[in-house]
Amino acid sequence: MSENGQGYVVAVVGAGMVGDRLVSELRRRGFPISELRVLARTARTAEVGGETFEVGVAEPEAFEGVDFAFFAGTEGEKGAAVQLSGAAIERGAVVIDNGSDFRLDDNVPLVVPEVNAGDLAGHNGLIANCNCSTITMLVPLAPLARKFGVEKVVVSTYQAVSGSGRDGVEALENGREGVYPKPIDRNAIPLIGGVGPDGYTSEETKMRLESRKILGLPDLEVYATAVRIPVHTGHAESVYVELGREVTKDEVLEIFSSAPGLVFSGDADGFPTPLEAAGEPGTYVGRVRVEGNRVSFWCVADNLLKGAATNAVQIAESLIEQALVTPKAKV
Ligand SMILES: NC(=O)c1ccc[n+]([C@@H]2O[C@H](COP(=O)([O-])OP(=O)(O)OC[C@H]3O[C@@H](n4cnc5c(N)ncnc54)[C@H](OP(=O)(O)O)[C@@H]3O)[C@@H](O)[C@H]2O)c1
């Protein structure tokens, strides 16, 4: 679908769970678009984000004239971002990638706009969207870390199946095999991604390394346990933090009540759940407990929205606000 008028030429690469939400978030947030292309492995007519598109094949020529390219294909050497982000950038597009291929590259800003929008300055055409579990934790953690310092983070996640894309939803709803190492229905699987030599899974390592990069704290202690649960959408997390100094509960609640992007659901007995967060763009925090410099809280966000699409569109909006788009991009 294309439309005339003022705005940017936008490509969404991938028509899966995240591609769908990217289209709907671009529309919901009123992103200025003159033409919207959806690209995937195969051409077809498909409903994406509630609209019917003639989906094109993701190939270098498809990025001709594109100002912003949001990548939401699969990861790895044969994935869309590795194969095609260079072609898009050569043609003048700014690429915002939802996958993990470039997140830890020193030349690539890894951004959660509420936390480190300033890191977008000096980008080289490619910006990485942070891991969904890490975003959910950092929206409440970063303002605490800024104000009081942070020494240690211990986090356990409760992650939805849509975090594994369409395959994960199929595994929960239709019993599809081969997606998870054990059945997910009526179960909890404490193994997300491959296990590294230190015993941590790739998801757990992402939470450690991406948090360090985004917060600018290369030695921050982060101990994560990532768990898949039979919830369709919405990642929840139990977070324990040791801050740099003793704090009062009021100090913590003041931050949680005013931090950008954060919705405070109540202190000790207020608790957001994935069902309420699903379909919403914010990050929710509750179950707050404070003892000395130790703070425990529970946070939840829609993994497809703030964990992916919303954050990606916010990055594009921030690039525009900071006048950091390529000269050819215009409104
Ligand atoms: N799901 C989440 O909560 C979440 C959160 C943050 C980040 N992410 C990341 O976002 C990306 C997309 O995830 P998803 O959940 O949307 O996956 P998904 O539902 O499995 O959809 C993947 C889509 O990517 C397309 N695709 C795959 N390889 C491609 C290629 N080489 N060129 C062009 N298109 C290609 C597929 O095309 P066809 O339809 O033609 O097969 C499909 O439409 C992944 O990198 C994932 O790690 C996901």
Ligand as a Chemical Component Dictionary entry (heavy atoms), coordinates in Angstrom:
data_LIG
# 
_chem_comp.id                   LIG 
_chem_comp.type                 NON-POLYMER 
_chem_comp.pdbx_formal_charge   0 
_chem_comp.three_letter_code    LIG 
# 
loop_
_chem_comp_atom.comp_id 
_chem_comp_atom.atom_id 
_chem_comp_atom.alt_atom_id 
_chem_comp_atom.type_symbol 
_chem_comp_atom.charge 
_chem_comp_atom.model_Cartn_x 
_chem_comp_atom.model_Cartn_y 
_chem_comp_atom.model_Cartn_z 
_chem_comp_atom.pdbx_ordinal 
LIG N1  N1  N 0  8.784  -11.576 18.767 1  
LIG C1  C1  C 0  9.330  -10.746 19.625 2  
LIG O1  O1  O 0  8.823  -10.520 20.752 3  
LIG C2  C2  C 0  10.576 -10.015 19.271 4  
LIG C3  C3  C 0  11.003 -9.003  20.104 5  
LIG C4  C4  C 0  12.166 -8.303  19.794 6  
LIG C5  C5  C 0  12.858 -8.648  18.653 7  
LIG N2  N2  N 1  12.430 -9.656  17.851 8  
LIG C6  C6  C 0  13.200 -9.952  16.640 9  
LIG O2  O2  O 0  12.452 -9.479  15.522 10 
LIG C7  C7  C 0  12.693 -10.314 14.394 11 
LIG C8  C8  C 0  11.366 -10.817 13.837 12 
LIG O3  O3  O 0  10.713 -11.586 14.820 13 
LIG P1  P1  P 0  9.218  -12.112 14.649 14 
LIG O4  O4  O 0  8.807  -12.524 16.013 15 
LIG O5  O5  O -1 8.379  -11.118 13.898 16 
LIG O6  O6  O 0  9.432  -13.409 13.721 17 
LIG P2  P2  P 0  8.365  -14.201 12.829 18 
LIG O7  O7  O 0  6.980  -14.021 13.336 19 
LIG O8  O8  O 0  8.919  -15.570 12.721 20 
LIG O9  O9  O 0  8.443  -13.493 11.377 21 
LIG C9  C9  C 0  9.605  -13.440 10.629 22 
LIG C10 C10 C 0  9.362  -12.710 9.322  23 
LIG O10 O10 O 0  10.628 -12.422 8.750  24 
LIG C11 C11 C 0  10.613 -12.723 7.382  25 
LIG N3  N3  N 0  11.971 -13.101 6.967  26 
LIG C12 C12 C 0  12.740 -14.082 7.453  27 
LIG N4  N4  N 0  13.915 -14.128 6.810  28 
LIG C13 C13 C 0  13.899 -13.136 5.896  29 
LIG C14 C14 C 0  14.794 -12.690 4.913  30 
LIG N5  N5  N 0  15.993 -13.257 4.736  31 
LIG N6  N6  N 0  14.435 -11.625 4.159  32 
LIG C15 C15 C 0  13.237 -11.037 4.328  33 
LIG N7  N7  N 0  12.326 -11.428 5.238  34 
LIG C16 C16 C 0  12.653 -12.480 6.009  35 
LIG C17 C17 C 0  9.617  -13.862 7.240  36 
LIG O11 O11 O 0  9.206  -13.820 5.903  37 
LIG P3  P3  P 0  8.124  -14.807 5.250  38 
LIG O12 O12 O 0  6.826  -14.388 5.878  39 
LIG O13 O13 O 0  8.171  -14.512 3.796  40 
LIG O14 O14 O 0  8.550  -16.185 5.631  41 
LIG C18 C18 C 0  8.560  -13.486 8.277  42 
LIG O15 O15 O 0  7.597  -12.642 7.706  43 
LIG C19 C19 C 0  13.654 -11.414 14.879 44 
LIG O16 O16 O 0  14.968 -11.014 14.596 45 
LIG C20 C20 C 0  13.419 -11.434 16.365 46 
LIG O17 O17 O 0  14.539 -11.895 17.067 47 
LIG C21 C21 C 0  11.298 -10.332 18.119 48 
# 
loop_
_chem_comp_bond.comp_id 
_chem_comp_bond.atom_id_1 
_chem_comp_bond.atom_id_2 
_chem_comp_bond.value_order 
_chem_comp_bond.pdbx_ordinal 
LIG N1  C1  SING 1  
LIG C1  O1  DOUB 2  
LIG C1  C2  SING 3  
LIG C2  C3  SING 4  
LIG C2  C21 DOUB 5  
LIG C3  C4  DOUB 6  
LIG C4  C5  SING 7  
LIG C5  N2  DOUB 8  
LIG N2  C6  SING 9  
LIG N2  C21 SING 10 
LIG C6  O2  SING 11 
LIG C6  C20 SING 12 
LIG O2  C7  SING 13 
LIG C7  C8  SING 14 
LIG C7  C19 SING 15 
LIG C8  O3  SING 16 
LIG O3  P1  SING 17 
LIG P1  O4  DOUB 18 
LIG P1  O5  SING 19 
LIG P1  O6  SING 20 
LIG O6  P2  SING 21 
LIG P2  O7  DOUB 22 
LIG P2  O8  SING 23 
LIG P2  O9  SING 24 
LIG O9  C9  SING 25 
LIG C9  C10 SING 26 
LIG C10 O10 SING 27 
LIG C10 C18 SING 28 
LIG O10 C11 SING 29 
LIG C11 N3  SING 30 
LIG C11 C17 SING 31 
LIG N3  C12 SING 32 
LIG N3  C16 SING 33 
LIG C12 N4  DOUB 34 
LIG N4  C13 SING 35 
LIG C13 C14 SING 36 
LIG C13 C16 DOUB 37 
LIG C14 N5  SING 38 
LIG C14 N6  DOUB 39 
LIG N6  C15 SING 40 
LIG C15 N7  DOUB 41 
LIG N7  C16 SING 42 
LIG C17 O11 SING 43 
LIG C17 C18 SING 44 
LIG O11 P3  SING 45 
LIG P3  O12 DOUB 46 
LIG P3  O13 SING 47 
LIG P3  O14 SING 48 
LIG C18 O15 SING 49 
LIG C19 O16 SING 50 
LIG C19 C20 SING 51 
LIG C20 O17 SING 52 
# 
